[in-house]
Amino acid sequence: MTREKLQHWLLRSAAALVFCGAFLLALPQAATAQDIRGIEACMSEKQIERRTGCLQANIEFLQQSLTKLARELQDKIGAAGRDLAAARAEIAELRSGMAKMNGELAQLKANAEAADSKKKTEPAGNK
């Protein structure tokens, strides 16, 4: 590498390093300005009217967020309730089907026992 190319490369590298350093220094201040998205830092306001307006805007934002979350939660609870009702109906249907099958099975067993006892009591010559 020639001396001119090396100087050119070093100059560009230094400029890129300075730019990245400035960007990294500016990043933490921007990131810590707001802890909650949508909430403004009101304590930096000097005028009481502006501070009050900022706090009121924060309260309105939080109320809207709570209302939205409550609505979403109510929708989820409603969906879970509908799913539960459907599951209970299905369980009741399965139970009635099982009771019917148990009744039929008991009847078949009784018929089989009656047929076996009938065969045992018949004389050997009637076959």
Secondary structure as GFF3:
##gff-version 3
##sequence-region A 1 127
A	DSSP	alpha_helix	3	31	.	.	.	ID=ss1
A	DSSP	alpha_helix	48	121	.	.	.	ID=ss2
A	DSSP	three_ten_helix	124	126	.	.	.	ID=ss3
###
